[in-house]
Amino acid sequence: MNTFAILVNIGVGSVIGGVTNELAIRMLFRPLKPWYIGRWRVPFTPGLIPSRRDDIAIQMGRLVEEHLLTMEGVKRALTQSGLENTLADWMNRVATDWMTDEQSLRQVLQRALPQIFQEDGTWSDSLRQPLQLHWQTFVDRTLYQYEEKKLRELVPPAGRERLDTALDTVSELLLMRLREFLHSPEGQQSLQSMIRGLLGGGGGMFGGLVGMFLGDDKILGKLLPHVDDLLQRPELSQKLRQMLGIEADKLLDKNVGELVQWIGRDQIDDWSRALFTRLEEQSLRIVDEPLSRLTSPFQNAVNTELIPRVTRWMIETLEKNVERIFQKLAIREIVTRQVEGFPIERIEEMVVGISGREFRMITVLGFILGGIIGLVQGLLSSWLG
């Protein structure tokens, strides 16, 4: 009897321990809603997690914000995760695909904006007219803005140096072209006409006497070497250079308004329209070129300089604005709302899926501990009895 009683105590204790542990585990999630008997709510309903969902959501939001997804952790992850290299590799692949593509820029634009070109291949009026209006507005605004500015103030030092060099070249070029003209048949004919006019045009007495003793060819043969020698003298080149410099200084001392008035506003507008037309024609030639040809001069610079700078700037900007991003995101509120709206069944499935083995061990441990307690109780009862 004593042995039977002990075995009964062990069995009863084991069942109570195991069932109690299993029930405790189930009561973490079940029941999902409170149970009522009349108006009396059954204790421990709903389960622990359903009844404390709001508190759990708040605590999880605080845990994520303060300990898991922190600004320091994000900054460290940005620095150590290799995100910059990954981003640079991706941008390099995208840029390389674009810069080696044989399709033309026109084809790309037509796919993105089908109405951008007319049937004859020119820009559509919906694009051309606003651009032309903006161009004319830009010209007018620029002329008005610099109306009182002297040209000298608008020319940079490097431009003035190039102007001086150009004046030297122009003076030498003018003298050289004049010499070439005088040695040409047309130039010699013009020089003969000048000589005849100078000597009286062949109708005066002096002109008649000169024409009697010297022919035009002889006069030209004697005069041309002297004129040619005069045009080659450095003094003449320097004098011409000084004259050009004086005229250039006079021009540079004029302001933009005076220059526009001197040239004429109608002429300025004609030049503006002609320049716009030239730019339009050039743009149409460009859009018909393959992307590979358009981007070939920049491929190396884009891959080795531009993309590393852009990715570095993006990462640095992201690091500098992590705090602002966190404030805008309100991570605690996001996590809290997500947990509040998460189905309890899904939470139970996740927890059981992760800790199912441990839960089973707890149930088994309940059986074992209950059996041990029953054994001790049976032994005490037998010994005391």
C-alpha positions in Angstrom: 0.0 0.0 0.0 2.8 2.4 0.9 4.4 1.8 -2.5 1.1 2.2 -4.3 0.3 5.5 -2.5 3.8 6.8 -3.3 3.3 6.0 -7.0 -0.1 7.6 -7.0 1.4 10.7 -5.4 4.1 10.8 -8.0 1.6 10.4 -10.9 -0.7 13.0 -9.5 2.1 15.5 -8.8 3.7 14.9 -12.2 0.4 15.6 -14.0 -0.4 18.6 -11.9 3.1 20.1 -12.5 3.1 19.4 -16.3 -0.4 20.5 -16.9 0.1 23.7 -14.7 3.2 24.7 -16.7 1.5 24.0 -20.0 -1.5 26.0 -18.9 0.7 28.9 -17.8 2.5 28.9 -21.2 -0.9 28.9 -23.0 -2.2 31.7 -20.7 0.6 34.0 -22.1 -1.5 34.2 -25.3 -4.9 32.7 -24.6 -7.7 33.6 -24.4 -7.5 36.5 -26.8 -10.6 38.2 -25.3 -12.0 38.3 -21.8 -14.4 35.6 -20.7 -17.5 36.6 -18.8 -20.0 34.7 -16.7 -22.8 37.0 -16.6 -21.2 40.3 -15.7 -18.3 38.7 -13.9 -15.1 38.5 -15.8 -13.2 35.3 -15.4 -9.8 36.0 -13.9 -6.7 35.9 -16.0 -8.7 36.5 -19.2 -7.6 37.6 -21.7 -4.1 36.2 -21.6 -1.1 38.1 -20.3 0.1 39.4 -23.7 -3.3 40.4 -25.1 -4.2 42.2 -21.9 -0.9 44.1 -21.7 -0.6 44.7 -25.5 -0.6 48.5 -25.1 2.1 48.5 -22.4 4.1 46.0 -24.4 3.9 48.1 -27.5 5.0 51.2 -25.6 7.9 49.3 -24.0 9.0 47.8 -27.3 8.9 51.2 -29.0 11.1 52.6 -26.2 13.4 49.6 -26.4 13.9 50.0 -30.2 14.5 53.7 -30.0 16.7 53.8 -26.9 18.7 50.6 -27.3 18.3 49.0 -30.7 17.9 51.5 -33.4 20.0 54.4 -31.9 21.6 57.3 -33.7 25.1 56.2 -32.7 24.3 52.7 -34.0 23.1 54.0 -37.3 26.1 56.3 -37.7 28.4 53.4 -36.9 26.5 51.1 -39.3 26.8 53.7 -42.1 30.6 54.0 -41.5 31.3 50.3 -41.1 28.7 48.5 -43.3 30.4 49.3 -46.6 27.3 51.2 -47.8 29.5 53.8 -49.5 31.2 51.1 -51.6 28.0 49.3 -52.4 26.4 52.6 -53.5 29.4 53.5 -55.5 29.4 50.1 -57.3 25.7 50.4 -58.1 26.1 54.0 -59.5 29.2 52.9 -61.5 27.2 50.1 -63.1 24.3 52.4 -63.9 26.6 55.1 -65.3 28.6 52.6 -67.4 25.4 51.1 -68.9 24.3 54.6 -69.9 27.7 55.7 -71.2 28.2 52.6 -73.3 24.7 52.6 -74.8 24.6 53.0 -78.6 21.1 54.5 -78.7 20.8 58.2 -79.3 19.7 60.8 -76.9 16.7 61.5 -79.1 15.5 57.9 -78.6 15.8 58.2 -74.8 13.9 61.5 -74.8 11.2 60.2 -77.1 10.5 57.3 -74.8 10.4 59.6 -71.8 8.6 62.5 -73.4 6.9 61.4 -76.6 5.7 64.9 -77.5 9.1 66.6 -77.3 9.8 66.5 -81.0 7.8 67.4 -84.1 7.3 65.1 -87.0 10.2 66.8 -88.9 12.5 66.0 -86.0 12.8 69.6 -84.7 11.9 70.6 -81.1 8.2 70.9 -80.5 6.7 74.4 -80.2 5.6 73.6 -76.6 9.3 73.4 -75.7 10.8 75.8 -78.2 8.6 78.8 -77.6 9.0 78.9 -73.8 12.8 78.4 -74.2 13.0 81.2 -76.7 11.0 83.5 -74.4 13.3 82.6 -71.5 16.3 83.3 -73.7 15.0 86.7 -74.8 14.1 87.5 -71.2 17.6 86.5 -70.1 19.2 88.8 -72.8 17.0 91.7 -71.8 17.7 91.3 -68.1 21.4 90.9 -68.7 21.6 94.1 -70.8 19.5 96.0 -68.2 21.6 94.7 -65.3 24.9 95.8 -66.9 23.6 98.9 -68.7 25.8 101.2 -66.6 28.8 98.9 -66.4 31.8 99.8 -68.5 33.1 97.2 -70.8 36.5 97.4 -69.1 34.9 96.3 -65.8 33.3 93.3 -67.5 36.6 92.1 -69.1 38.7 89.9 -66.7 42.5 90.4 -66.5 43.0 87.3 -68.6 40.6 88.6 -71.2 42.6 91.9 -71.3 45.8 90.0 -71.8 44.2 88.1 -74.7 43.0 91.3 -76.2 46.5 92.8 -76.1 47.8 89.7 -77.8 45.1 89.8 -80.4 45.9 93.5 -81.2 49.5 92.6 -81.8 48.4 89.8 -84.1 45.9 91.9 -85.9 48.3 94.8 -86.6 50.9 92.3 -88.1 48.1 90.5 -90.0 46.8 93.7 -91.5 50.2 94.8 -92.8 50.8 91.3 -94.1 47.5 91.2 -95.9 48.1 94.7 -97.3 51.4 93.5 -98.8 49.8 90.4 -100.3 47.1 92.6 -101.8 49.6 95.1 -103.4 51.5 92.2 -104.9 48.4 90.7 -106.4 47.1 91.7 -109.9 44.1 93.4 -108.4 46.2 95.3 -105.9 48.7 96.5 -108.6 45.8 97.6 -110.8 44.3 99.5 -107.8 47.7 101.1 -107.2 48.1 102.1 -110.8 44.7 103.8 -110.6 45.8 105.7 -107.6 49.0 106.8 -109.3 47.0 108.0 -112.3 44.7 109.9 -110.1 47.5 111.4 -108.1 49.3 112.6 -111.3 46.3 114.2 -112.6 44.3 111.4 -114.1 46.1 111.6 -117.5 44.2 114.8 -118.5 46.6 117.4 -116.9 49.8 118.7 -118.3 51.9 117.2 -115.5 50.2 113.9 -115.9 50.8 114.0 -119.7 54.5 114.8 -119.3 54.9 111.9 -116.8 53.0 109.5 -119.0 55.2 110.6 -121.9 58.5 109.6 -120.2 57.4 106.9 -117.7 54.8 104.3 -118.3 52.5 103.0 -115.6 54.5 99.8 -115.3 57.7 101.7 -114.7 56.2 103.9 -112.1 54.6 100.9 -110.4 57.9 99.0 -110.5 59.8 101.8 -108.8 57.1 102.6 -106.3 56.0 99.1 -105.2 59.4 98.1 -103.6 59.4 101.3 -101.5 55.8 100.7 -100.3 56.6 97.1 -99.6 59.7 98.1 -97.6 57.6 100.7 -95.7 55.0 98.0 -94.8 57.7 95.8 -93.3 59.2 98.4 -91.0 58.6 97.7 -87.3 57.9 101.3 -86.7 54.8 101.1 -88.9 53.6 98.0 -87.1 54.1 99.6 -83.7 52.3 102.7 -84.8 49.4 100.7 -86.1 49.4 98.7 -82.9 49.2 101.9 -80.8 46.3 103.2 -82.9 44.4 100.0 -82.5 45.1 100.1 -78.7 43.8 103.6 -78.5 40.6 102.6 -80.3 40.2 99.5 -78.1 40.6 101.7 -75.0 37.9 104.0 -76.2 35.6 101.1 -76.8 36.4 99.6 -73.3 35.6 102.9 -71.7 32.0 102.8 -73.1 29.3 101.3 -70.9 27.0 98.5 -72.1 24.1 100.9 -72.7 26.2 103.1 -75.0 27.5 100.1 -76.9 23.9 98.8 -77.4 22.8 102.2 -78.6 25.8 102.4 -80.9 25.2 99.0 -82.4 21.4 99.4 -82.4 18.9 97.4 -80.4 17.4 95.9 -83.5 20.8 94.5 -84.4 21.2 93.1 -80.9 17.9 91.4 -81.2 18.8 89.9 -84.6 22.0 88.6 -83.1 20.1 87.2 -80.1 17.7 85.3 -82.4 20.5 84.1 -84.6 22.4 82.8 -81.6 19.3 81.0 -80.3 18.8 79.4 -83.7 22.4 78.4 -83.8 22.1 76.8 -80.3 18.9 75.1 -81.4 20.6 73.6 -84.5 23.5 72.5 -82.4 21.2 70.9 -79.8 19.5 68.9 -82.5 22.8 67.6 -83.8 23.7 66.6 -80.2 20.5 64.6 -79.6 21.1 62.5 -82.7 24.5 61.4 -81.3 24.8 58.0 -79.5 25.0 58.2 -75.8 28.4 56.4 -75.9 29.9 59.2 -78.1 28.4 62.0 -76.1 29.7 60.7 -72.8 33.0 59.2 -73.9 35.0 62.3 -72.9 33.5 62.1 -69.4 33.5 58.4 -68.7 36.8 58.3 -66.8 36.0 61.4 -64.8 32.5 60.2 -63.9 33.8 56.8 -62.7 36.9 57.9 -60.9 36.0 61.4 -59.6 32.3 62.3 -59.8 30.7 59.1 -58.4 33.1 58.7 -55.5 32.5 62.4 -54.6 28.7 62.0 -54.9 28.6 58.8 -52.8 30.9 60.3 -50.1 28.7 63.4 -50.0 25.5 61.3 -49.7 26.9 59.2 -46.8 28.2 62.3 -45.0 24.9 64.1 -45.5 23.0 61.1 -44.2 25.3 60.9 -41.2 24.9 64.6 -40.4 21.1 64.4 -40.6 20.6 61.1 -38.7 19.2 63.0 -35.7 16.8 65.0 -37.8 15.7 61.9 -39.6 15.1 60.2 -36.3 13.0 63.1 -35.1 11.0 63.1 -38.3 10.5 59.4 -38.3 9.3 59.1 -34.7 10.5 55.6 -34.4 9.0 55.0 -31.0 5.5 55.9 -32.2 6.0 53.8 -35.4 7.0 50.7 -33.4 4.2 51.3 -30.9 1.5 51.5 -33.6 2.9 48.5 -35.4 2.9 46.3 -32.3 -0.6 47.5 -31.4 -1.9 46.5 -34.8 0.0 43.2 -35.0 -2.3 40.1 -34.7 -1.9 38.2 -31.4 -2.0 34.9 -33.3 1.0 36.0 -35.4 2.9 36.9 -32.2 2.0 33.6 -30.7 3.1 31.8 -33.8 6.4 33.7 -33.9 7.2 33.1 -30.2 6.2 29.4 -30.3 8.2 29.0 -33.5 11.3 30.5 -31.9 10.9 29.0 -28.4 8.8 26.0 -28.9 11.5 23.6 -27.8 12.1 25.6 -24.6 8.4 25.6 -23.9 8.2 21.8 -24.3 11.2 21.5 -21.9 9.3 23.7 -19.4 6.3 21.4 -19.6 8.5 18.3 -19.2 10.2 20.0 -16.3 6.8 20.5 -14.7 6.1 16.8 -15.0 9.4 16.0 -13.5 9.2 18.5 -10.7 5.6 17.5 -10.0 6.6 13.8 -9.8 9.5 14.6 -7.5 7.2 16.6 -5.2 4.7 13.7 -5.3 7.5 11.3 -4.4 8.6 13.5 -1.5 5.0 13.9 -0.3 4.4 10.1 -0.5 7.6 9.3 1.4 6.7 11.9 4.1 3.2 10.6 4.4 4.5 6.9 4.7 7.1 7.9 7.2 4.8 10.0 9.3 2.0 7.5 9.0 
